[in-house]
Amino acid sequence: MFKTGQLSRAFEIDRTSLNYYVRTGLLNPEMLDNQYHTYSFQDFVALSYIRHYRGLGFSMSEIKALTRQSDNEEKLQYCQNEMQTIDDQIRLLRLKQRFLENFINLLRFYESYRDHPMLLMTEPYYFIKREALGDPVLKALYKQLPSNEFTAVCDQDFKVTLRPQSAQGLVLKEAWAREFQLPLPEQAIFYPAEQRCLCAFRVGGTAFETQLQASLRGLYQTMENQGVRLQREFVIYLLISKYNQEDEYFDVYVDIPLKTLD
């Protein structure tokens, strides 16, 4: 027989957790006259399994079902489901790594080429609308990493209008989709590699719109002087910002399709 303190020390868990397992029926100690619990050898073994299952990631409801299953086939199904969950979590973490690597590259580009437009061949990618995200990994990625890039349009005066609906989806590089064997829905829109103009600049927060207009006007003029005409619809997103302070500013990155002059 084991007292509460002995069991708590043996498994390095607090009394609150032990009492919770008792309330949920996972443990069945005897109640002594002094209102203290004593635990049997069976409770000791049961607690070792509870800790083991918890370490593997099973929920309390799953653990309760597992400890009541006499059929190993059903236990096997629970384990296979948990294996799939772990696989999905690993894919999600590795995808987050790719997004972080991409952001690091953007920051390096910004530091090296701010106010200096570059013509580069972009990587092919997919855009998947939010309602078409069926795979659990893609759904989790969309929820945990909301897009900070938007489709934008500028008029003849370079006044920018954002299209917020462009952020209601997931942008995914084709290389990543292949690397992680992600199941893409039929509605996924594919954008092939193409030459685009990339540029970054800093604009003040208090005069964001007017400074952004001025920066874009200068960029379009510079490129036209080089024989390159830029389209009026492009991708814009925030790299990093100093927000809600007296010297507030935003670092902006634009990715603009182009066509050469006739």
Backbone bond lengths (Angstrom), bond angles and torsions (degrees), N, CA, C in turn:
res aa  C-N    CA-C-N  psi(-1)  N-CA   C-N-CA  omega(-1)  CA-C   N-CA-C  phi
1 M - - - 1.466 - - 1.534 109.72 -
2 F 1.316 114.73 145.93 1.464 119.92 -177.34 1.533 109.50 -125.70
3 K 1.329 115.55 137.60 1.454 120.19 173.44 1.529 109.42 -83.73
4 T 1.324 114.73 165.11 1.469 119.24 -177.84 1.518 111.58 -57.31
5 G 1.328 116.96 -45.28 1.459 120.87 -179.10 1.520 112.50 -62.27
6 Q 1.333 116.70 -39.32 1.464 120.53 179.75 1.534 111.09 -64.44
7 L 1.331 115.38 -44.58 1.460 119.47 -179.83 1.527 111.18 -67.05
8 S 1.332 114.55 -38.43 1.462 119.82 179.70 1.522 111.15 -63.05
9 R 1.323 117.09 -43.32 1.471 120.57 179.47 1.526 111.36 -70.28
10 A 1.331 117.11 -38.54 1.463 121.10 -177.27 1.527 111.21 -61.92
11 F 1.342 117.85 -37.91 1.461 121.47 -176.63 1.534 113.04 -107.37
12 E 1.354 115.30 2.65 1.466 120.54 178.73 1.527 111.95 54.00
13 I 1.322 115.58 48.52 1.461 121.43 174.47 1.514 108.56 -127.11
14 D 1.318 117.24 155.62 1.464 120.02 -177.12 1.526 111.19 -85.08
15 R 1.312 115.03 167.40 1.468 121.22 -178.06 1.525 111.14 -65.05
16 T 1.329 116.38 -31.36 1.467 119.21 179.77 1.523 110.86 -60.41
17 S 1.333 116.05 -42.30 1.469 120.22 179.14 1.522 110.85 -66.15
18 L 1.333 116.29 -41.96 1.466 119.49 178.05 1.519 110.99 -60.09
19 N 1.324 115.96 -45.39 1.465 119.86 179.94 1.529 111.36 -63.54
20 Y 1.336 115.86 -34.09 1.465 119.86 177.58 1.523 110.31 -64.88
21 Y 1.330 117.25 -43.38 1.465 120.93 178.95 1.528 110.70 -63.65
22 V 1.331 116.32 -33.11 1.469 119.84 177.23 1.523 109.78 -68.78
23 R 1.335 117.05 -45.54 1.465 120.92 -178.38 1.520 111.82 -62.17
24 T 1.330 116.91 -35.62 1.464 120.42 -178.72 1.524 112.63 -83.34
25 G 1.333 116.91 -3.17 1.459 119.94 177.06 1.509 115.05 85.62
26 L 1.339 117.15 7.16 1.465 119.52 178.83 1.525 111.66 -75.89
27 L 1.320 116.58 -29.03 1.458 122.28 175.05 1.523 109.11 -121.19
28 N 1.330 116.83 146.60 1.471 120.89 -177.50 1.522 110.80 -131.87
29 P 1.333 117.75 71.83 1.467 120.17 -179.95 1.529 111.58 -75.37
30 E 1.305 114.71 163.24 1.465 120.40 173.52 1.514 108.78 -86.64
31 M 1.337 115.27 147.77 1.459 120.49 177.44 1.523 107.98 -102.41
32 L 1.341 117.73 119.26 1.456 122.09 178.65 1.523 110.59 -80.56
33 D 1.304 115.06 170.70 1.472 119.89 -179.15 1.524 111.88 -61.31
34 N 1.323 115.77 -29.29 1.471 118.96 -179.66 1.528 112.60 -84.40
35 Q 1.352 115.86 11.74 1.470 123.56 177.21 1.531 113.94 71.95
36 Y 1.327 116.64 13.33 1.452 120.27 176.29 1.518 110.08 -95.91
37 H 1.352 115.38 150.22 1.456 120.66 178.27 1.522 111.06 -86.57
38 T 1.327 115.85 145.63 1.461 121.31 166.39 1.521 107.46 -126.12
39 Y 1.323 114.28 138.97 1.452 120.32 -173.39 1.525 110.55 -110.79
40 S 1.322 114.97 140.97 1.464 121.51 -178.33 1.529 110.91 -86.97
41 F 1.327 115.16 174.35 1.464 120.22 174.70 1.527 110.39 -60.94
42 Q 1.351 116.83 -37.63 1.458 120.43 177.94 1.537 111.28 -61.86
43 D 1.345 115.88 -38.63 1.476 119.30 176.61 1.524 110.67 -64.41
44 F 1.340 116.00 -38.43 1.461 120.92 178.69 1.534 110.37 -60.18
45 V 1.344 114.93 -47.46 1.468 119.87 179.38 1.528 110.63 -64.87
46 A 1.350 116.22 -42.76 1.462 120.47 -179.89 1.527 111.07 -60.63
47 L 1.335 115.93 -40.49 1.463 119.33 -179.76 1.523 111.26 -66.62
48 S 1.322 116.61 -35.99 1.467 119.28 177.65 1.529 110.13 -63.24
49 Y 1.349 116.85 -38.59 1.458 119.95 177.61 1.528 111.41 -69.46
50 I 1.330 116.45 -39.53 1.471 120.14 178.80 1.521 109.68 -59.14
51 R 1.331 117.13 -46.56 1.456 121.88 179.84 1.543 110.69 -63.20
52 H 1.322 115.12 -40.05 1.469 120.21 179.65 1.525 110.60 -63.79
53 Y 1.328 116.35 -47.84 1.466 120.39 179.90 1.528 111.46 -64.15
54 R 1.332 116.42 -39.33 1.465 119.81 178.31 1.523 110.48 -62.35
55 G 1.345 115.58 -41.43 1.451 119.50 178.56 1.514 112.89 -63.32
56 L 1.325 117.08 -28.98 1.467 121.57 178.58 1.524 112.46 -80.83
57 G 1.343 115.96 -8.83 1.461 119.15 175.49 1.513 115.84 103.04
58 F 1.338 118.24 5.21 1.460 119.81 -179.97 1.528 110.37 -72.55
59 S 1.339 115.25 145.60 1.461 120.86 175.85 1.524 109.68 -76.14
60 M 1.328 116.80 167.38 1.461 120.09 -179.29 1.524 111.37 -64.33
61 S 1.325 117.22 -37.92 1.473 119.18 178.39 1.524 110.78 -65.87
62 E 1.338 116.81 -36.93 1.464 120.12 177.62 1.526 111.09 -67.99
63 I 1.333 115.92 -40.04 1.463 120.00 178.52 1.522 110.43 -62.64
64 K 1.325 116.17 -42.22 1.466 119.81 179.10 1.527 110.49 -60.91
65 A 1.341 116.26 -41.03 1.465 119.90 178.46 1.525 110.76 -67.29
66 L 1.330 116.57 -41.23 1.463 120.49 -178.87 1.524 112.28 -63.22
67 T 1.326 116.71 -39.86 1.467 119.96 -177.83 1.520 112.36 -75.47
68 R 1.324 116.44 -6.83 1.460 120.07 178.93 1.530 112.43 -111.98
69 Q 1.331 116.04 3.09 1.461 120.24 -179.21 1.524 110.35 -89.96
70 S 1.320 116.31 125.93 1.462 119.96 173.56 1.529 111.21 -94.46
71 D 1.328 115.84 -15.41 1.464 121.46 -178.28 1.528 109.51 -92.66
72 N 1.317 116.74 116.47 1.460 120.74 -179.27 1.523 112.69 -66.39
73 E 1.336 117.66 -24.62 1.463 120.32 178.30 1.522 110.60 -63.46
74 E 1.325 115.91 -38.73 1.464 119.19 178.73 1.522 110.36 -70.39
75 K 1.327 117.09 -38.10 1.461 119.62 175.78 1.522 110.21 -63.26
76 L 1.322 115.93 -38.79 1.457 120.88 178.37 1.524 111.07 -60.87
77 Q 1.326 116.79 -40.04 1.458 120.71 179.51 1.525 110.83 -65.19
78 Y 1.334 117.44 -41.33 1.463 121.14 176.18 1.531 110.02 -59.14
79 C 1.341 115.77 -44.05 1.464 120.39 -178.26 1.525 111.26 -66.16
80 Q 1.313 117.31 -40.40 1.466 120.55 178.84 1.526 110.91 -65.41
81 N 1.330 116.08 -38.92 1.466 119.51 176.45 1.521 111.19 -62.74
82 E 1.345 115.80 -40.78 1.461 119.73 179.51 1.530 110.63 -67.49
83 M 1.346 117.15 -36.14 1.458 120.73 176.19 1.526 110.77 -59.96
84 Q 1.345 116.73 -41.90 1.458 120.79 178.70 1.528 110.65 -64.38
85 T 1.343 116.02 -40.35 1.462 120.06 177.77 1.523 111.16 -61.23
86 I 1.326 116.93 -43.67 1.464 121.22 179.20 1.526 110.39 -64.61
87 D 1.337 117.27 -42.43 1.468 121.02 177.24 1.528 110.80 -58.28
88 D 1.334 115.97 -42.92 1.465 120.24 179.04 1.530 110.96 -63.99
89 Q 1.337 116.48 -40.70 1.463 120.27 179.41 1.523 111.12 -64.14
90 I 1.335 116.64 -39.04 1.469 120.73 178.60 1.524 110.00 -65.09
91 R 1.331 116.90 -45.31 1.467 120.13 178.69 1.525 110.50 -60.94
92 L 1.343 116.18 -40.53 1.459 119.83 -179.78 1.522 110.78 -63.47
93 L 1.323 117.56 -44.11 1.462 120.92 179.81 1.529 111.01 -64.33
94 R 1.326 116.94 -40.86 1.462 119.45 180.00 1.536 111.10 -68.49
95 L 1.323 116.65 -35.39 1.462 119.48 175.51 1.529 110.74 -65.66
96 K 1.331 116.36 -38.93 1.467 119.70 176.53 1.526 110.24 -61.07
97 Q 1.333 116.18 -37.20 1.462 119.70 175.57 1.517 110.94 -59.18
98 R 1.333 116.85 -43.11 1.461 120.49 -179.66 1.528 110.45 -63.87
99 F 1.334 116.92 -42.18 1.458 120.08 178.48 1.524 110.74 -64.00
100 L 1.335 116.54 -38.96 1.466 120.29 178.76 1.523 110.81 -67.25
101 E 1.333 117.43 -42.29 1.469 121.15 176.25 1.528 110.24 -59.26
102 N 1.323 116.00 -41.45 1.462 120.60 179.54 1.525 110.93 -63.04
103 F 1.331 116.34 -41.33 1.459 120.65 179.91 1.531 110.56 -66.80
104 I 1.333 116.50 -39.53 1.472 120.67 176.98 1.529 110.16 -60.47
105 N 1.329 116.26 -42.23 1.465 120.05 178.66 1.527 111.76 -63.60
106 L 1.339 116.16 -37.13 1.461 119.75 177.79 1.523 110.89 -65.59
107 L 1.331 116.43 -40.84 1.462 119.82 178.64 1.532 110.52 -63.83
108 R 1.327 116.49 -39.75 1.465 119.65 177.85 1.522 111.04 -66.33
109 F 1.330 115.64 -40.64 1.462 119.60 176.78 1.524 109.63 -59.99
110 Y 1.332 116.07 -43.73 1.458 120.23 -178.52 1.523 110.91 -60.28
111 E 1.340 115.84 -46.93 1.460 119.38 -177.66 1.527 111.81 -65.34
112 S 1.329 116.90 -30.90 1.469 120.44 -176.16 1.529 113.44 -88.40
113 Y 1.348 116.42 -31.22 1.465 118.78 -169.70 1.529 113.55 -127.75
114 R 1.301 117.67 24.15 1.467 118.61 179.46 1.529 109.32 -60.49
115 D 1.328 114.66 131.24 1.466 123.21 -179.70 1.531 112.89 66.61
116 H 1.338 116.48 14.62 1.463 120.56 177.09 1.527 108.31 -126.34
117 P 1.328 118.12 96.50 1.471 120.79 -177.33 1.519 112.16 -62.78
118 M 1.339 114.34 145.52 1.462 121.79 -179.75 1.520 108.78 -126.73
119 L 1.324 116.69 141.87 1.458 122.09 171.35 1.517 107.79 -100.00
120 L 1.331 116.20 116.12 1.452 121.20 -176.46 1.520 110.53 -134.88
121 M 1.326 115.69 156.10 1.453 121.40 173.67 1.528 108.00 -88.07
122 T 1.307 117.06 118.58 1.456 120.75 -177.48 1.526 110.93 -83.06
123 E 1.329 116.16 161.66 1.461 121.76 177.90 1.525 110.31 -81.36
124 P 1.332 117.55 146.70 1.471 119.68 175.69 1.522 110.64 -67.38
125 Y 1.327 115.50 147.67 1.470 119.08 -177.87 1.528 110.55 -150.25
126 Y 1.327 114.61 169.57 1.463 122.68 176.08 1.524 109.25 -114.81
127 F 1.324 114.97 148.15 1.460 120.46 167.36 1.523 107.46 -118.65
128 I 1.340 115.49 123.50 1.463 121.11 -177.94 1.520 108.28 -117.06
129 K 1.320 116.84 119.48 1.460 120.34 179.13 1.527 110.64 -65.07
130 R 1.321 114.53 150.50 1.467 120.86 -175.63 1.519 112.30 -53.26
131 E 1.326 117.54 -43.93 1.461 120.84 -175.50 1.527 112.64 -70.31
132 A 1.339 117.19 -13.68 1.466 120.49 -179.46 1.528 112.55 -96.96
133 L 1.330 117.13 -0.91 1.458 120.92 -178.58 1.527 109.90 -76.96
134 G 1.325 117.08 98.96 1.460 120.92 -178.84 1.508 113.51 -98.68
135 D 1.343 117.43 -34.50 1.460 121.40 -178.57 1.523 110.18 -67.16
136 P 1.343 119.35 132.63 1.479 121.30 -177.16 1.521 113.31 -60.44
137 V 1.334 117.47 -32.67 1.464 120.04 179.28 1.522 110.11 -67.90
138 L 1.331 117.41 -44.52 1.462 121.09 179.66 1.522 111.08 -66.31
139 K 1.340 116.76 -38.01 1.465 120.12 177.05 1.521 110.85 -61.43
140 A 1.339 116.05 -46.59 1.466 120.50 -179.36 1.521 110.96 -64.53
141 L 1.332 116.34 -38.82 1.464 120.59 179.52 1.519 110.66 -63.01
142 Y 1.334 116.12 -41.94 1.465 120.03 179.51 1.532 111.13 -64.65
143 K 1.334 117.06 -41.55 1.465 120.73 -178.13 1.525 111.84 -70.54
144 Q 1.333 116.60 -38.82 1.460 120.24 -174.86 1.521 113.26 -85.30
145 L 1.332 117.10 -23.10 1.458 120.97 -179.93 1.529 110.00 -127.78
146 P 1.338 116.23 70.65 1.472 117.80 179.50 1.524 110.49 -59.54
147 S 1.307 114.63 143.41 1.464 120.10 -174.42 1.520 111.46 -65.58
148 N 1.330 115.46 139.25 1.464 120.39 173.09 1.532 110.28 -111.73
149 E 1.344 114.84 18.53 1.463 118.83 176.51 1.522 109.57 -118.86
150 F 1.328 114.99 144.44 1.452 121.59 -174.98 1.521 109.88 -134.38
151 T 1.311 114.90 150.05 1.455 119.14 167.27 1.529 107.40 -78.15
152 A 1.311 116.33 136.07 1.458 121.14 -178.88 1.526 109.34 -133.72
153 V 1.316 115.18 156.15 1.463 121.99 176.71 1.515 107.74 -131.45
154 C 1.326 116.57 135.87 1.463 118.86 175.08 1.522 109.73 -117.44
155 D 1.329 115.58 141.68 1.461 120.20 -178.51 1.529 110.25 -86.97
156 Q 1.327 116.66 -169.27 1.467 120.84 -176.88 1.522 112.69 -64.50
157 D 1.353 116.45 -23.06 1.465 120.62 177.14 1.526 112.03 -94.61
158 F 1.338 115.33 6.46 1.467 123.10 178.36 1.533 112.79 67.54
159 K 1.313 115.23 24.56 1.457 119.48 171.97 1.530 107.81 -78.76
160 V 1.335 116.33 129.42 1.463 121.73 -171.78 1.519 111.21 -96.74
161 T 1.324 115.32 134.41 1.463 122.27 172.86 1.523 108.14 -119.06
162 L 1.329 115.87 122.70 1.460 120.50 178.51 1.521 110.43 -84.50
163 R 1.295 115.67 149.63 1.461 121.57 174.28 1.523 107.45 -111.91
164 P 1.347 117.55 91.78 1.472 120.99 -173.28 1.520 113.74 -57.16
165 Q 1.340 116.80 -30.42 1.470 118.74 -178.36 1.517 112.03 -62.65
166 S 1.351 117.05 -18.77 1.463 119.74 179.33 1.523 111.73 -67.79
167 A 1.353 117.26 -19.36 1.461 120.38 178.41 1.524 112.06 -89.19
168 Q 1.323 116.98 -4.51 1.466 120.86 -177.50 1.525 110.04 -88.51
169 G 1.305 114.25 57.27 1.447 120.87 -179.68 1.512 109.75 -177.22
170 L 1.315 115.88 -172.62 1.460 121.49 -175.16 1.520 109.99 -123.21
171 V 1.336 115.63 128.67 1.461 121.49 174.00 1.524 107.57 -96.22
172 L 1.326 116.17 125.00 1.461 121.15 -173.24 1.521 110.00 -135.84
173 K 1.327 116.71 121.98 1.461 119.68 178.87 1.523 110.20 -63.67
174 E 1.313 115.38 142.67 1.461 119.93 178.91 1.533 110.92 -58.83
175 A 1.329 116.70 -37.84 1.470 120.73 -179.50 1.521 111.12 -62.01
176 W 1.325 116.75 -37.59 1.465 119.88 179.13 1.522 110.89 -69.38
177 A 1.320 116.58 -40.70 1.465 120.25 178.72 1.525 110.80 -59.30
178 R 1.345 116.20 -39.86 1.468 120.12 177.87 1.526 110.87 -70.79
179 E 1.326 116.66 -44.57 1.463 121.08 -175.60 1.524 111.60 -58.93
180 F 1.332 116.86 -41.68 1.461 121.02 -175.67 1.527 112.87 -102.36
181 Q 1.347 115.56 7.91 1.463 121.20 177.16 1.533 111.00 49.92
182 L 1.314 114.83 51.49 1.462 120.84 -177.33 1.527 110.45 -80.48
183 P 1.328 116.63 132.84 1.472 119.77 178.44 1.531 110.63 -77.35
184 L 1.314 116.28 107.37 1.459 120.22 -177.50 1.521 110.43 -88.59
185 P 1.330 117.23 136.68 1.473 119.40 178.26 1.522 111.11 -71.82
186 E 1.305 115.74 159.94 1.467 120.29 179.03 1.524 111.38 -60.68
187 Q 1.349 116.50 -27.86 1.466 120.21 -177.46 1.531 113.01 -77.23
188 A 1.346 118.09 -5.37 1.469 120.45 179.92 1.531 109.68 -60.80
189 I 1.321 116.61 130.70 1.464 122.24 -179.12 1.526 108.33 -96.52
190 F 1.321 116.32 124.75 1.457 121.49 -177.38 1.526 110.66 -96.52
191 Y 1.337 115.29 132.35 1.462 121.43 176.84 1.533 107.90 -117.86
192 P 1.333 118.15 113.24 1.473 120.52 -177.39 1.523 111.91 -70.81
193 A 1.316 114.97 167.00 1.462 120.44 175.62 1.528 109.65 -63.29
194 E 1.318 116.20 140.14 1.459 120.19 178.10 1.519 109.56 -155.37
195 Q 1.306 115.41 160.08 1.453 120.08 178.13 1.525 108.68 -78.70
196 R 1.325 115.04 132.59 1.462 120.21 -178.32 1.522 108.92 -140.17
197 C 1.319 114.01 165.20 1.461 120.36 176.35 1.520 108.82 -100.34
198 L 1.319 116.12 123.92 1.461 121.57 179.25 1.525 108.61 -113.17
199 C 1.309 115.52 135.38 1.463 119.58 179.33 1.527 109.33 -154.19
200 A 1.317 115.52 151.99 1.468 120.71 177.88 1.518 108.40 -134.14
201 F 1.316 115.70 146.25 1.451 119.86 176.94 1.524 109.57 -155.87
202 R 1.322 114.58 162.24 1.465 121.69 -178.67 1.518 109.15 -104.89
203 V 1.331 115.33 133.23 1.468 120.06 178.09 1.516 108.76 -127.90
204 G 1.332 115.81 143.61 1.451 121.00 179.20 1.510 112.00 -70.09
205 G 1.319 115.18 141.91 1.461 119.64 -176.55 1.509 113.66 -67.17
206 T 1.343 117.12 -38.00 1.464 120.11 -176.35 1.514 112.02 -73.98
207 A 1.324 116.96 -24.24 1.470 120.95 178.56 1.523 109.01 -123.80
208 F 1.317 115.68 42.46 1.459 121.10 -172.22 1.525 112.02 -56.59
209 E 1.324 117.34 -51.81 1.464 120.51 -173.13 1.523 112.45 -64.77
210 T 1.329 116.46 -45.34 1.473 118.68 -177.65 1.531 111.16 -69.25
211 Q 1.330 117.34 -38.36 1.464 119.59 178.77 1.528 111.42 -70.11
212 L 1.341 116.16 -35.52 1.461 119.48 176.74 1.529 109.96 -65.00
213 Q 1.334 116.73 -41.72 1.468 120.59 176.48 1.528 110.87 -58.42
214 A 1.320 115.31 -45.86 1.461 119.63 -178.18 1.534 111.31 -64.55
215 S 1.325 116.42 -40.59 1.466 120.42 -179.93 1.523 110.80 -65.40
216 L 1.329 116.84 -42.57 1.464 120.56 179.74 1.529 111.24 -67.66
217 R 1.326 116.24 -39.76 1.465 119.49 178.86 1.531 110.08 -60.14
218 G 1.324 115.89 -44.59 1.464 119.76 178.84 1.525 111.96 -64.79
219 L 1.340 116.51 -39.30 1.467 120.80 179.84 1.522 111.07 -64.34
220 Y 1.338 117.00 -48.77 1.469 120.75 -178.92 1.533 111.01 -62.58
221 Q 1.333 116.52 -37.78 1.460 119.88 -179.88 1.528 110.72 -68.62
222 T 1.329 116.12 -42.22 1.468 120.59 178.73 1.521 111.04 -59.79
223 M 1.317 116.78 -45.58 1.462 120.34 -178.08 1.528 111.61 -69.20
224 E 1.333 116.75 -37.02 1.466 118.86 178.71 1.523 110.78 -66.34
225 N 1.330 116.56 -34.51 1.465 120.26 176.66 1.523 111.57 -64.29
226 Q 1.353 115.58 -24.13 1.462 121.07 178.89 1.530 112.17 -92.63
227 G 1.344 116.46 6.11 1.456 120.76 178.02 1.509 114.32 86.31
228 V 1.313 116.65 19.90 1.462 120.93 -178.69 1.520 109.55 -123.36
229 R 1.322 115.27 127.77 1.466 119.87 177.47 1.525 108.80 -104.49
230 L 1.320 115.75 132.39 1.457 121.76 -178.34 1.518 110.26 -98.90
231 Q 1.311 115.74 143.41 1.453 120.48 175.41 1.524 110.56 -71.93
232 R 1.335 115.65 161.63 1.464 120.28 -176.43 1.529 112.84 -89.91
233 E 1.313 116.37 -9.74 1.466 119.77 176.49 1.516 108.21 -108.55
234 F 1.324 116.63 132.09 1.459 120.16 -174.41 1.530 110.40 -154.69
235 V 1.327 114.80 178.55 1.463 121.38 177.55 1.526 108.46 -103.89
236 I 1.322 115.65 134.87 1.459 120.72 179.02 1.526 108.38 -133.55
237 Y 1.316 116.05 138.08 1.462 117.56 173.14 1.517 111.44 -155.14
238 L 1.316 111.79 161.23 1.453 122.16 -175.29 1.515 109.00 -84.48
239 L 1.318 116.76 128.33 1.456 120.45 174.88 1.527 110.44 -85.04
240 I 1.300 115.92 -55.92 1.463 121.35 -179.08 1.520 106.40 -159.81
241 S 1.305 117.55 157.64 1.460 118.91 -177.12 1.519 111.30 -148.80
242 K 1.299 114.00 156.26 1.464 121.79 169.41 1.514 104.68 -111.14
243 Y 1.313 115.68 102.69 1.463 121.05 -165.02 1.526 111.34 -110.47
244 N 1.334 114.60 144.93 1.458 122.85 173.27 1.527 112.34 61.34
245 Q 1.331 116.17 39.40 1.454 122.07 175.40 1.520 108.21 -133.69
246 E 1.337 115.88 167.20 1.463 119.35 -175.92 1.523 111.75 -59.52
247 D 1.327 116.71 -41.24 1.468 120.50 -179.94 1.527 110.74 -98.14
248 E 1.318 115.75 42.76 1.462 122.14 -177.19 1.527 111.66 -58.92
249 Y 1.328 115.59 140.90 1.464 120.57 175.03 1.520 109.47 -153.34
250 F 1.323 115.32 165.43 1.459 122.48 175.81 1.526 108.54 -129.42
251 D 1.323 116.19 136.37 1.455 121.29 171.55 1.515 107.62 -96.47
252 V 1.321 116.30 120.33 1.461 122.93 -172.04 1.519 110.28 -114.60
253 Y 1.321 115.22 141.17 1.468 122.42 178.45 1.519 107.32 -123.76
254 V 1.338 116.58 131.15 1.457 120.53 178.36 1.520 110.34 -121.39
255 D 1.309 114.61 144.37 1.472 123.25 -177.77 1.527 105.74 -129.51
256 I 1.339 116.57 104.06 1.465 121.14 -166.56 1.531 111.26 -118.00
257 P 1.335 117.53 125.37 1.477 120.09 173.41 1.528 109.52 -65.01
258 L 1.295 116.25 154.40 1.461 118.94 -177.80 1.520 111.60 -139.95
259 K 1.315 113.37 164.90 1.460 120.24 170.20 1.523 107.01 -144.63
260 T 1.288 116.98 142.51 1.464 120.21 -178.27 1.516 109.60 -75.94
261 L 1.318 114.88 152.94 1.470 119.85 178.13 1.524 110.57 -67.47
262 D 1.327 115.82 145.63 1.471 120.53 176.44 1.525 110.40 -71.13
